[in-house]
Amino acid sequence: MATEIKVPVLPESVSDATIASWHKKVGDAVKRDENLVDLETDKVVLEVPSTVDGVIKELKFAEGDTVTSQQVIAVIEEGAAAEAPKADAAPAKEAPAAGAQEVQPKAQAAKAEAAAPASTKPAPAASSELPPGARFTAVKEGIDPAQVEGTGRRGAVTKEDIVNYASGKTAGVSGGARPEERVPMTRIRKRIAERLMQSKNSIAMLTSFNEVNLTNVMAMRKQLQDDFVKANGIKLGFMSFFAKAAANALAKYPAVNASVDGEDIIYHGYADISIAVSTDRGLVTPVLRNVERMSFADVEKGIDGYARAAREGGLKLEDLQGGTFTITNGGTFGSLMSTPIVNPPQSAILGMHTIKERPIVENGQVVAAPMMYIALSYDHRIIDGKDAVLFLVDIKNQLENPHRMLLGM
């Protein structure tokens, strides 16, 4: 019995998907729940598993084709088994006719000679055959022309080839090569580019900065880490402190948690915080829902789960939808300071950065402290500078006094 494999139901915000890569070909055996194909959307890569055991009978689309929701992309013959190669098939094809035993090698040799010019580049000219300029440059630079790939007519080595080879050799590039590769953008990368340009062109964006002394946060993590791991099965990281501080501050400054819809402002009475996660395919921002109600352990487990899913290609579309505020951590890559870009329709994004021990003044004394620059980029159309600055100061105060955060203060 033939079973059709269809594109999963796509949400309204995603109109179609692209065949990224087939993991099976026609005639291959496949097991139930085995991944057949990766579908790339604007947001995530979806895996489409087989629903039955059988053999691939037909693939209706090639890699790179665009498909829509519920469209049939493959047909599987249920319960069939892949045919093994017949033992006598290969010898039958290879055995020549009795009268053609002497003719066949000659024909093959003729075909090989005819194909050689089309598939093999001419050998570089010998030093005596080089143009005067190329020969002089080769001698001057101490280069064997036979090692240089010619770009002139019929593969001739030119003076420019010798010069480029010499320059590349000096720069440590093997063979003087200057490789280039042109590849199409993935759908996710295209979508990221579109969103960034949309943000740049539609938002009056401004960024405010502050710095945070993380001495108390680091001391608390060190003191409670072992007990936290025993109780929750996961480490206590920095992101949960920032996520909880942001959720508390968003409740105090609702404009930072708002979004623009035409000529209206929508104020959200909940903190759905998008956490930026870097993957090989680009940056994704899965959403932690109702962070204001979550414990530190819940936040850490949620972030860890999303990070694993993102890197293994297991994120779902609904994981990326919504979000009222975003936190991004460039500090994991060593960024000291940056101006993050707002993710529309959100109106603000918090940027974390690397922790550096710097001298600061406390009680008239210069001491070393683990400091982090934080940045808030925001939509100045609905968020005044005063609210943005006070929001950052509120986060700073919570992180420098984490016991107040734990008490909801």
Secondary structure by P-SEA (a helix, b strand, c coil): cbbbbbccccccccccccccccccccccccccccccbbbbcccbbbbbbbcccccccccccccccccccccccccccccbbbbccccaaaaaaacccccaaaaaaaaaaaaaaaaccccccccccccccccaaaaaaaaaacccccccccccccccccaaaaaaaaaaaaaccccccbbbbbbcccaaaaaaaaaaaaaaaccbbbbbbccccaaaaaaaaaacaaaaaaaccccccaaaaaaaaaaaaaaacccccccccccbbbbbcccbbbbbbbccccbbbbbbcccccccaaaaaaaaaaaaaaaaaccccccccccccbbbbbcccccccbbbbbbcccccbbbbbbbbbbbbbbcccbbbbcbbbbbbbbbccccccaaaaaaaaaaaaaaaacaaaaaacc
